[in-house]
Each structure stands twice: as C-alpha cells, then as structure tokens.
Amino acid sequence: MPDLPDLPDRETREDASPQQADAARRRRRAQFLRDLAEARELRDRVQPRRARTARLRHAMRMRTFRW
C-alpha cells in the first residue's frame, strides 16, 4: 500500500488561521501542479507519437475556439 502524506487532524485545521490554511492550500496545489507537469513530461518522453498527436489536437482546438 502506498504511503499517504500525513494530513492534519480536523481540530488542527480548524484552529489554524485562515491565512495559514490558505498558504497550506496553495503549497499543496503548487506541489500537485509540479507533480502533474512532471508526469506529463514523462509521458511525452515515453510516448512521443501520442504526445505529438495531443499537441496537434490541442492546436486545432485553439484555432477553432471562438473568443
């Protein structure tokens, strides 16, 4: 079973000030986005044909999108 990060108890979360809670949320979000970008880069390296197809599909979506 994978190791899960230690999450704060509900009481400690309620005791934290809103600024601290917001900063913690931003830190977790930034870490998640870094992990997501790293996973995308790895997938693109492992499956270059799929990555190229995804880039072309994204470019087509952007060309046909109406602002």
PLY file of the C-alpha trace (Angstrom):
ply
format ascii 1.0
element vertex 67
property float x
property float y
property float z
element edge 66
property int vertex1
property int vertex2
end_header
0.00 0.00 0.00
1.45 3.44 -0.91
2.47 5.78 1.86
-0.04 8.56 2.23
1.05 12.01 3.36
0.30 12.92 6.95
-2.82 15.02 6.87
-3.59 17.34 9.76
-6.43 16.39 12.08
-9.70 18.23 11.75
-9.11 20.10 15.04
-5.74 21.45 13.92
-7.22 22.56 10.62
-10.00 24.46 12.40
-7.51 26.01 14.85
-5.28 27.32 12.07
-5.84 30.89 10.98
-7.41 31.41 7.57
-4.12 32.83 6.26
-2.19 29.73 7.34
-4.84 27.43 5.88
-4.78 29.37 2.62
-0.99 29.22 2.45
-1.05 25.48 3.12
-3.66 25.01 0.39
-1.53 27.00 -2.07
1.55 24.91 -1.17
-0.36 21.66 -1.73
-1.76 22.95 -5.02
1.69 24.05 -6.23
3.12 20.63 -5.35
0.26 18.92 -7.17
0.79 21.05 -10.28
4.54 20.31 -10.22
3.85 16.58 -9.98
1.30 16.82 -12.78
3.75 18.64 -15.07
6.45 16.07 -14.28
4.06 13.22 -15.10
3.13 14.90 -18.41
6.79 15.33 -19.35
7.49 11.69 -18.54
4.51 10.54 -20.60
5.60 12.73 -23.50
9.09 11.21 -23.41
7.79 7.66 -23.19
5.07 8.06 -25.85
6.29 10.66 -28.36
3.72 9.76 -31.03
0.83 10.21 -28.61
2.34 13.47 -27.37
2.64 14.79 -30.93
-0.96 13.84 -31.66
-2.09 15.56 -28.46
-0.18 18.72 -29.42
-1.77 18.77 -32.87
-5.22 18.17 -31.41
-4.72 20.98 -28.90
-3.53 23.34 -31.65
-6.61 22.51 -33.72
-8.85 23.18 -30.72
-7.18 26.54 -30.16
-7.55 27.52 -33.83
-11.27 26.70 -33.90
-12.09 28.19 -30.48
-14.06 31.42 -30.63
-13.23 34.07 -28.06
0 1
1 2
2 3
3 4
4 5
5 6
6 7
7 8
8 9
9 10
10 11
11 12
12 13
13 14
14 15
15 16
16 17
17 18
18 19
19 20
20 21
21 22
22 23
23 24
24 25
25 26
26 27
27 28
28 29
29 30
30 31
31 32
32 33
33 34
34 35
35 36
36 37
37 38
38 39
39 40
40 41
41 42
42 43
43 44
44 45
45 46
46 47
47 48
48 49
49 50
50 51
51 52
52 53
53 54
54 55
55 56
56 57
57 58
58 59
59 60
60 61
61 62
62 63
63 64
64 65
65 66
